[in-house]
């Protein structure tokens, strides 16, 4: 399974990016990974 959502944190700013092909569709996997990225950002 590939990573569809990435989270980069720099200087206390989180940038969450969706990389889901040409359509950037919101699938269940994208929603789950998006929530994980928010959790990661919230910890900093």
N, C-alpha and C positions, 0 to 999 in steps of 0.2 A: 504494500500500500504506500502510495507516495504522500508527501506532505503537501497539503493543499493550502494551508494557512501558516504563515510565518509571523513571528513576533520578534522585533528588534527593539531593545531598550538602550537608549543613549541619553545621558544627562537627564535622567528621570522622565524621559518622553518615550512612550511606547508607540511604535509604528506596526500596525497589524495589516498584513497584505494577503489577499486572496489570489492564489494562482491556480485557477481551475480551467485551463484551456481557453479557447476562443470565446466561450459564452459566459465564463465566470458564474456558472449556475450555482444556486444555493441548494446543495444536497444535504442529506442527513450527516454525511461525513464532514462537510464544510461547517455546518452548524456546530457539531461536536468539537472540531478543531478550533473554531472561532471562540467557543466558550473556554477551551483550555488556554488559548492565548490571552483572553481577558483575565483568567485566574493567574497566569504567569505575570502579567503586567501589574496586577493588583498587589502582588507580593513585594514589589520594589518601591 
